[in-house]
Amino acid sequence: MAIRKARQGKTYSVTIISGVHAEQMAFQESEAFKEKAKERYKIEAKNSELKHRHG
């Protein structure tokens, strides 16, 4: 839990990990996810090109 002083009091941040979150975290550690992540930069570059260079 993180506690941060805000201008008017304190802000509390609590992370709740459910079963779905735990499954996703485990999947992100797998080799299948890492292989897909290696290819993702190409998709992101194309999306950026389409958005910024072509109006």
Secondary structure, 3 states (H helix, E strand, C coil): CEEEEECCEEEEECCCCCHHHHHHHHHHCCHHHHHHHHHHHHHHHHHHHHHHCCC
